[in-house]
Structures are given as C-alpha cells and as structure tokens.
Amino acid sequence: MVGGVLGAFALSVASLSIAAPTASAAPAKLSHSEATAQFEAAGITWSSSGNCSDRNVPTCTSFEQINENTVAGIIDFKDATGCDINLTGGTETGHSDGTYSHWNGYKVDISPTDCAANYIRSNYTEVNPPGWGSEQWEAPSGNLYTNEDDHWDILYY
C-alpha cells in the first residue's frame, strides 16, 4: 500500500497552487501626522512658506502619503550626518510629475546647510545633474541628492 500513499502524496503536491511573485509591492505610506511624529522623535524640523500642511496647496509642506522608506531615509541621513535637518518640501502639489516624485512620496526637500552639503560631497559619488539642479550626488544605496541652490532635493527609492 506504500505506492498508494506515495501516489496520493504526489497528487496532493501537484495540485498545490503557488502564486507567482509580483514585480514589486507598492510602498508603505504614512499619514502627515504619522510622518511628523517620526520626524519630531528624530529631531527633524519642517517649515512651509504658507505655514500650512495641505497637500493640495503648493505653498504648504505636507507629508500625507509619504513613503515609509522616505521617512526612514531622511532620519538615517540626519543620524549619519549629525546635521540639523529642516524639511521644506514633501508630498504637496507643485513639484515635477513622475513615478519617483514628491507627490508619490519618494522625495523630500531640505534647507541647504554647509553641514549637509559637506557630508553629501564627502561621502557620495557625483553624477551628471539633471537640467533642474546644479549638482547631483548618488549614495551607495542609489538614493539621489540634487542641489537646487535654495534647497537639496532628495530621492529615496
């Protein structure tokens, strides 16, 4: 009867359905309040020219629907640099479109400081800047730091 048991086992294994892996899962998103709680805990500040956080107003600084990895990335950057970090741009409207955009939660802007600039230039690899930035640096992780003169535009993949 061993053959019967093995045959039944083989039939059971053959009938298992295994889902094909997906190309990539959507990034985990945070609300504005969830993100700002993490920023506060890390000692990161933020400001807006409009003194507001409405995602649909371009003069506001909003973190609504920011990627969890973006929040973790800027916190890690602050920890690595020891610099004061002030966020001036998040997921609010008014930035360039695209998959890896502010609106889609992949980018933040920070105030330019000598501390951050010196760290970026000393630890990352300079790459050809896009037309909208004066210089661009790539971290070993692949994240991009673009100097737009009045702020650094940071892309966290």
N, C-alpha and C positions, 0 to 999 in steps of 0.2 A: 504494500500500500504506500510505500515511500514515493513511488512515481506519481501517485495521485496527489499527494500532499505537495510535492515539488511542482507539479503541473498547475495546481491551484494557486500556489505562491507566484509562479511565473505569470499566470494570467492576471493576478491582482496587481503586480508590479507594472505590467504592460498597460493596464487600464488607468494608471495614475495620470492625472493631468497636471502638468507643470507649466506655470505661466512663464512666458518669455520675459526676460528682463527689459525694463523700459530704458529708453535712451538716457533720461535724466529726470529726476524728480524736481518738481517746482520748489524754489527756495522757500524756506520757512519765513513767514512775515511777522512783523511786530506792529502793534498799535503805537501811536505817538506817545501815549503815557507809559507803555512798557519800555520803549526805547529810552525816553528821557529818565526813567527810573534807573536804568543801567548806566546812562551817562553820568547822572548825579553821583551814583555809587563809585564811579571810576574817577570822579573829579574833572569831568569834561563839561565845559560850558557851551552854550549856544546863544545866538542872537539873530535878530532879523531887522531889516531896515523898517519894516512895518509894525514891529512889536506885536507879532501875531504868529499863529501856528496853523492857519487854514491852508490845507493842501491845494486848494483851488485859487489861491491868491499869490501871484508871483513875488510880492514883497515880503511874504511870510517865510518862516523856516519851519517846515513840517517834517516829521519822521513817520507819518502814517504810511503803513505798508512798506516800511524799510525792511530789507533782508536781514535776518538774524546774523548772517555772516558779515554783513557790512558793519553792524554794531560791534560785533566781536573784533573785526579788523581794526577799527579806529581805536578801540580800547587797547588792543595789543600794541598798536602803534604808539599810543601815549605811554604805555608801560615800558616799551623798548627805548623810547627816546628820552623819557623823563621831562618832556616839554609840556608847557601849558598848551592845551588844545581848546580852541573855540570854534565850534561848528557854525558856519554861516549859510549853508545850503544843505538841503536834504531831498525829500521826495516831492516838494512843491512844484507846481506848474511853472513854465517859463524857461526851462532848460532844454537842451537839444534832445530830440527824439532818438529812438533806437532801442535795441534789445537791452544793452548794458547801460541804461540811462539812470538819471536821478529818479524819474517818475517810477521806473520799475524796481527801485530800491537798491541798485548796485553802487550808487555814488553818493559821496558827501563832499562838501567844500569846507575848507578850514581857513582861518585867518593866517596870513603869511607871518611867520616869525623866523628870526635867524636860527633859533634852536632847531625847528623842524626842517628848515632848508639845509642846514649843515648836516643833519642826520641823513636826510634823503641823499644828498650829494656824496656823502662819505660811505654809504652802505648799499646803495642800489646802482644799477647799471644804466647809464644814459642811453636812450634810444631816440630815434627820429621823432621830433614832436609833431603833433597834428597841426593843422593850419590855425587852430584856435588857441594854441599855447606856445609859450616861448621856449620851454624845455620840458622834456618828459623823461621819467626815470622808472625802471622796472625793478620791482622787488624780486627776490628769489622765488617767491610764491606765484609770480606772474601779475600781481596787482600793479596798477599803474598810477603814478603820481605826476600830475601835469601842472606846471606853474603857469597860471593865467595872470600873473603880475599882481592883481589885487586879491588873489586867493589861490590856494592849491586845490585842484580838482582831483579827487582820489576815487579810483575804480577798484572795488573789491569783487573778485569773481566768486 
